Amino acid sequence: MTAESARIWPRGTRLSEAGSLVLGEHDVRDLAENFGTPLFVLNEDDFRARARLFRDSFGAAFADIGSSVDVYYAGKSFLCTAIAKIVVAEGLRLDTCTGGELAVAARAGVPGAKLGLHGNNKSLAEIERAIEMRVGRIVIDSLDEIDLIADVARRAGRRVPVMVRVTTGVHAGGHEYISTAHEDQKFGLSLADGGAVKAIQKVLGLESELELLGIHTHIGSQIQDAAAFVVSARKLLSLRAQIRDKFDYLLPEIDLGGGFGIAYTIRDEPIDVPALAHELAGSIDALCTEMSMPVPRVSIEPGRSIVGPSTVTLYRVGVVKPVTVDDGDTKVRTYVSVDGGMSDNIRPALYGAEYSAKLANRASSKVKIRSRIVGKHCESGDIVIPDIDLPADISRGDLIAVPATGAYGRSMASNYNLVTRPAVVAIRGGEARVIVRRETEEDLLATDVES
């Protein structure tokens, strides 16, 4: 593999002498045979290495300026019991946003102090569960949520640590649907209209029930340089200085969120984690000096950038069909149908996300032809990759591998057309183990009350 293509695959990925793809020590032909397809294959060593990279890079950079960093793995990207255990073993904390994610954390034995709870519409039951689990922080997303949390805290006889989520107006990342800090969207409390300051004042007035740890923002997803994070940090620190001056309270912590970009195609440049950590630490140090206040504790929330590149989806090819396409010059596009699609990767249909793919079970010397990889669902928009060159002899039974599918593939998977959701297999050394089993038709029928 070239250096450009290697960065979209998990560490240790190579080709066998027969031209098949080898993930770690595992030939994809054996993985498909043993576990079926579609299949998510997570390279555990790669996952762990990326977790440590964030932990160590940010830890070192902020230690140099007299601060410390908590790294919260964003469970929404992909979460199961095994992943929760790995996250904690590697010294990270876990960010959750629903009762289901809290349940997984509890099952994995994650200490409450290492958990955070997000969400723009937390239910009473979710808040009660979080407080019962003694989570390390609840991130407040609205004014009326403050009273709800305070009431539960009062009844539980506990002082609950909280942060306030702020929409800073910094708009970064890809599609509009994954940019989360501009004003016209559902998350957080605005700097522009004073909502953030009102929320902070209200929390400070409930000091018996709520402990205000700090302020939080999330500016988007798939961000590939540090500039937007620096601008966002300035806004958070300016708000911190304002709160100090107005209420005589110095917020201990700021959370810069996540959204660190990865490479989905060879055109993408993944964010340089050590460089990002160094630039952010230097900027925050300088800004705090400028504002005459000590450097806060910092937290970040990488999810996609840890699990995304660690995982490959394997598909089995079914129908291969040439279609005449009239787009100025009449041409033929070959539609390559696979045994999954939008039910295991909704991102291309949802917001035009781009992916790469490779014929994975063999080498081919045939000329490359204009192709489109599509799923098996009854939707014309069920497209995995709209335009890709594949060998002309691709045929039924071949395997196609799509890299960088660890984030939001399995976690956003559905049972559309009543397909069963794929298994997730973790590989480490010579071991391959199922960490999420494949659904069965019995699973589908289990919720149907008529028999």
C-alpha positions in Angstrom: 0.0 0.0 0.0 1.1 3.6 -0.7 1.6 6.0 2.2 -1.5 7.9 1.1 -3.7 4.8 1.0 -2.2 3.4 4.2 -3.6 6.2 6.3 -7.2 5.2 5.6 -6.7 1.7 6.9 -6.0 0.5 10.4 -2.3 0.1 11.4 -0.8 -3.2 10.2 -3.1 -3.6 7.2 -1.3 -5.2 4.2 -1.8 -7.4 1.2 -1.1 -11.1 1.2 1.0 -12.8 -1.5 -2.3 -13.8 -3.1 -3.4 -10.1 -3.2 -6.1 -10.5 -0.4 -6.4 -7.9 2.3 -4.9 -8.7 5.7 -6.0 -6.9 8.8 -3.5 -7.3 11.5 -2.8 -11.0 11.3 -6.2 -11.9 9.8 -6.9 -12.5 6.1 -10.3 -11.0 5.3 -11.3 -14.2 3.5 -11.0 -16.1 6.7 -12.9 -13.4 8.7 -15.7 -13.5 6.2 -15.8 -17.2 6.2 -15.8 -17.5 10.0 -18.1 -14.6 10.9 -20.2 -13.9 7.8 -20.8 -10.6 6.0 -21.5 -7.7 6.3 -19.0 -7.6 9.1 -17.4 -4.8 11.1 -13.8 -5.7 11.9 -12.2 -3.5 14.6 -8.5 -3.6 15.0 -8.2 -3.4 18.8 -4.5 -2.5 18.8 -5.2 0.4 16.5 -8.1 1.5 18.6 -5.9 1.4 21.8 -3.0 3.2 20.1 -5.3 6.1 19.0 -6.8 6.4 22.5 -3.3 6.6 24.0 -2.2 9.1 21.3 -4.9 11.5 22.5 -4.3 10.8 26.2 -0.5 11.2 26.0 -0.3 14.1 23.5 -2.8 16.3 25.2 -1.5 15.3 28.7 2.0 16.3 27.8 1.1 19.5 26.0 -1.1 20.8 28.9 1.3 19.6 31.6 3.8 22.0 30.0 1.5 24.9 30.8 0.6 23.7 34.3 -2.8 22.1 33.5 -4.2 18.7 32.9 -6.6 17.1 30.4 -9.4 14.6 30.7 -10.1 12.7 27.4 -13.7 11.6 27.1 -14.3 8.9 24.5 -17.6 10.0 22.7 -19.7 6.9 23.1 -22.1 8.0 20.3 -19.5 7.1 17.7 -19.6 3.4 18.7 -20.2 1.9 22.1 -20.5 -1.6 23.4 -19.5 -3.3 26.7 -16.1 -4.3 25.3 -15.3 -0.8 24.0 -16.3 0.8 27.3 -13.9 -1.5 29.1 -11.0 -0.7 26.7 -11.6 3.0 27.0 -11.3 2.9 30.8 -8.3 0.5 30.6 -6.5 3.1 28.4 -7.0 5.9 30.9 -9.9 7.6 29.1 -13.3 8.6 30.4 -16.6 8.0 28.7 -19.1 10.5 27.4 -22.7 9.3 27.1 -26.0 10.9 26.0 -28.8 8.4 26.7 -30.0 6.0 29.3 -28.9 3.1 26.9 -25.4 4.4 26.8 -25.4 4.7 30.6 -26.6 1.1 30.8 -23.7 -0.1 28.7 -21.3 1.8 30.9 -22.8 0.3 34.0 -22.6 -3.2 32.5 -18.9 -2.6 31.7 -18.2 -1.5 35.3 -17.2 2.0 34.3 -16.9 4.1 37.6 -19.4 6.8 37.7 -16.7 9.5 38.2 -15.4 8.6 34.8 -18.7 9.2 33.1 -20.3 12.3 31.6 -23.9 12.7 30.4 -24.8 14.9 27.5 -28.1 15.4 25.6 -30.4 18.2 24.5 -33.5 16.5 25.9 -32.5 14.3 28.8 -35.5 12.5 30.4 -36.2 12.6 34.1 -35.3 8.9 34.2 -31.9 9.5 32.5 -31.1 12.3 35.0 -32.1 10.1 37.9 -30.0 7.3 36.7 -27.0 9.5 36.1 -27.2 11.0 39.6 -27.7 7.5 41.1 -24.5 6.4 39.2 -22.7 9.5 40.6 -21.5 10.5 37.1 -18.6 12.9 37.0 -20.6 15.6 35.2 -23.9 16.3 33.6 -23.7 18.8 30.7 -26.7 21.2 31.0 -28.2 22.0 27.6 -31.2 24.3 28.5 -32.4 26.6 31.2 -35.3 24.4 32.3 -33.0 21.5 32.7 -31.3 23.2 35.5 -34.3 23.0 37.8 -34.9 19.4 36.8 -31.4 18.4 37.7 -31.4 20.4 40.9 -34.7 18.9 42.0 -33.4 15.3 41.5 -30.2 16.2 43.3 -32.2 17.7 46.2 -34.3 14.5 46.5 -31.2 12.3 46.3 -29.3 14.4 48.9 -26.4 15.0 46.6 -24.5 17.9 45.1 -24.2 17.1 41.4 -21.3 18.3 39.3 -22.5 20.1 36.1 -21.2 22.0 33.1 -23.1 24.4 30.8 -23.0 23.8 27.1 -22.4 27.0 25.2 -23.0 27.7 21.5 -20.2 30.0 20.6 -21.2 30.8 17.0 -18.1 29.1 15.7 -19.1 26.9 12.7 -16.6 24.3 11.7 -16.5 20.9 10.0 -18.4 19.3 7.2 -22.1 19.1 6.4 -24.6 21.5 8.1 -26.1 18.6 10.0 -22.8 17.8 11.8 -21.8 21.4 12.6 -23.1 22.1 16.1 -22.0 25.5 17.5 -23.8 27.9 15.1 -26.8 29.6 16.6 -29.7 28.1 14.6 -29.6 24.5 16.0 -30.8 22.5 19.0 -27.8 22.2 21.2 -26.6 24.4 24.0 -27.2 28.0 25.3 -26.2 30.9 23.2 -23.5 33.5 23.9 -25.1 35.9 21.5 -28.5 36.2 23.3 -27.1 35.9 26.8 -28.6 32.5 27.4 -25.3 31.0 28.5 -24.7 33.7 31.1 -28.2 33.3 32.5 -27.7 29.5 32.8 -24.4 30.0 34.7 -26.0 32.5 37.0 -28.9 30.2 37.7 -26.6 27.3 38.5 -24.4 29.4 40.8 -27.7 30.3 42.7 -28.2 26.6 43.3 -24.8 25.8 44.9 -26.3 23.5 47.5 -27.6 21.2 44.7 -25.2 21.9 41.8 -21.4 22.2 41.5 -20.5 24.2 38.5 -17.4 22.6 37.0 -17.2 24.7 33.8 -18.3 25.4 30.3 -18.5 23.2 27.3 -18.8 23.6 23.6 -18.8 21.4 20.5 -18.2 23.2 17.2 -18.7 20.5 14.6 -17.3 17.2 13.2 -14.6 16.1 10.8 -12.5 19.2 11.5 -9.1 18.9 10.0 -7.1 21.9 11.4 -6.7 23.6 14.7 -7.8 27.1 13.8 -11.5 26.7 14.7 -10.6 25.2 18.0 -8.4 28.1 18.8 -11.2 30.6 18.0 -13.7 28.6 20.1 -11.2 28.4 23.0 -10.9 32.2 22.9 -14.7 32.5 23.2 -14.9 30.1 26.1 -12.0 31.8 27.9 -13.6 35.2 27.4 -16.8 33.9 28.9 -14.8 32.5 31.8 -13.3 35.9 32.4 -16.7 37.5 32.2 -18.1 35.1 34.8 -15.1 35.8 37.1 -15.6 39.5 36.9 -19.4 39.4 37.1 -20.0 36.7 39.7 -16.6 36.4 41.4 -16.4 32.7 40.4 -13.5 31.2 38.4 -14.7 28.2 36.4 -12.3 25.3 37.0 -12.7 23.7 33.6 -13.4 24.2 29.9 -14.4 21.4 27.5 -13.4 22.0 23.8 -15.6 19.1 22.5 -14.5 16.8 19.7 -14.9 16.6 16.0 -11.3 15.8 15.1 -11.1 14.8 11.5 -10.0 11.5 10.0 -9.1 10.3 6.5 -12.0 8.6 4.7 -10.3 8.9 1.3 -6.7 9.5 0.1 -7.7 13.1 -0.5 -8.4 13.6 3.3 -5.7 14.7 5.7 -6.3 13.4 9.2 -5.8 15.9 12.0 -2.3 15.8 13.5 -3.1 15.0 17.2 0.3 16.0 18.8 0.4 19.2 16.7 -3.2 20.0 17.7 -2.5 19.4 21.3 0.6 21.6 21.2 -1.2 24.5 19.4 -4.2 24.4 21.7 -2.1 24.4 24.8 0.0 27.3 23.6 -3.0 29.3 22.6 -4.9 28.7 25.8 -1.8 29.6 27.8 -1.3 32.9 25.9 -5.0 33.7 26.2 -5.1 33.1 29.9 -2.1 35.3 30.3 -3.8 38.0 28.2 -6.9 37.8 30.4 -4.9 37.6 33.7 -6.3 34.3 34.9 -4.8 30.8 35.6 -5.1 28.1 32.9 -8.2 25.9 33.5 -8.4 22.2 33.5 -9.3 21.1 29.9 -11.4 18.2 28.6 -11.9 16.9 25.0 -14.2 14.4 23.4 -12.6 12.4 20.6 -14.8 9.5 19.3 -14.7 9.3 15.6 -11.0 9.9 15.5 -10.3 6.9 17.8 -12.7 4.3 16.5 -13.3 5.5 12.9 -10.0 4.5 11.4 -9.7 1.4 13.5 -12.6 -0.4 11.7 -13.2 -1.9 8.3 -16.5 -3.1 6.9 -16.5 -6.3 4.8 -19.2 -6.9 2.2 -20.0 -9.8 -0.1 -20.7 -8.9 -3.7 -24.0 -10.0 -5.2 -25.5 -8.7 -8.4 -23.1 -6.9 -10.8 -25.0 -5.0 -13.4 -23.8 -2.6 -16.2 -26.1 0.4 -16.7 -26.0 2.8 -19.6 -25.5 6.4 -18.2 -26.2 9.4 -20.4 -24.3 12.3 -18.8 -23.2 14.1 -21.9 -21.1 11.3 -23.3 -23.0 8.0 -23.2 -21.1 5.7 -20.9 -21.6 2.5 -18.9 -21.5 2.5 -15.2 -21.3 -0.9 -13.4 -23.5 -1.2 -10.4 -21.9 -3.5 -7.8 -24.5 -4.6 -5.2 -23.3 -5.7 -1.8 -25.1 -7.5 1.1 -25.4 -4.4 3.3 -25.8 -0.7 2.6 -27.6 2.1 4.2 -28.7 -0.1 7.1 -25.1 -0.5 8.3 -23.8 2.9 7.0 -26.4 5.6 6.7 -23.8 8.4 6.4 -23.5 8.6 2.6 -27.3 8.8 2.3 -27.7 11.2 5.2 -25.2 13.8 4.4 -23.1 12.7 1.4 -20.2 11.2 3.3 -17.5 9.9 1.1 -15.7 6.5 1.5 -13.0 4.4 -0.2 -13.2 0.7 -1.0 -11.1 -2.1 -2.3 -11.6 -5.5 -3.9 -10.4 -7.4 -0.9 -10.3 -11.2 -1.5 -7.9 -11.3 -4.5 -5.6 -9.4 -6.8 -6.8 -8.5 -10.3 -4.9 -7.4 -13.4 -8.0 -6.4 -15.3 -8.6 -2.8 -16.3 -10.5 -0.6 -13.9 -14.1 0.3 -14.8 -16.4 3.0 -13.7 -18.5 1.6 -10.9 -21.0 2.4 -8.1 -21.2 0.3 -5.0 -24.8 0.1 -3.8 -26.7 -1.7 -1.0 -29.5 -4.2 -1.0 -32.3 -1.9 0.3 -35.3 -0.7 -1.6 -34.1 2.9 -2.0 -32.4 4.4 -5.0 -30.3 6.4 -2.5 -28.9 3.3 -1.0 -25.4 4.0 -2.3 -22.2 3.2 -0.4 -19.8 4.9 -2.9 -21.3 6.7 -5.9 -18.2 6.7 -8.1 -15.2 4.3 -7.9 -13.0 2.4 -10.3 -13.1 -1.3 -9.7 -11.5 -4.2 -11.6 -13.6 -5.2 -14.7 -13.8 -8.9 -13.5 -15.4 -8.1 -10.2 -18.2 -10.6 -9.7 -20.6 -12.3 -7.4 -18.9 -13.8 -4.3 -16.0 -11.3 -4.2 -15.3 -9.3 -1.0 -15.2 -5.5 -0.8 -13.6 -3.8 2.1 -14.6 -0.2 3.1 -12.2 1.4 5.6 -12.8 4.1 8.3 -16.3 2.8 9.2 -15.9 2.5 12.9 -17.7 5.7 13.8 -21.4 5.9 13.3 -21.6 2.7 11.2 -22.8 0.2 13.7 -24.0 2.9 16.1 -26.5 4.3 13.5 -27.4 1.0 12.0 -31.0 0.1 11.4 -33.2 -2.8 10.6 -34.6 -1.2 7.4 -36.3 -3.8 5.2 -36.0 -6.0 8.3 -32.4 -6.8 7.7 -30.3 -8.0 10.6 -27.6 -5.7 11.9 -24.0 -6.9 11.4 -21.6 -8.4 13.9 -18.6 -6.5 15.2 -15.4 -8.6 15.5 -12.4 -7.3 17.4 -9.0 -8.5 16.3 -5.9 -8.4 18.4 -2.8 -10.4 17.5 -4.0 -13.8 16.3 -7.3 -13.6 18.2 -10.6 -12.6 16.7 -13.6 -12.3 19.0 -17.1 -11.2 18.6 -17.9 -8.1 20.7 -21.3 -7.5 19.2 -23.1 -10.5 17.8 -24.9 -10.5 14.5 -28.7 -10.1 14.9 -30.9 -13.0 13.9 -34.4 -13.2 12.5 -35.5 -14.3 16.0 -34.2 -10.9 17.3 -36.3 -9.1 14.7 -39.4 -11.1 15.6 -38.9 -10.8 19.4 -40.5 -7.3 19.5 -43.5 -8.3 17.4 -46.3 -9.0 19.7 -48.5 -10.8 17.2 -47.8 -14.5 16.6 
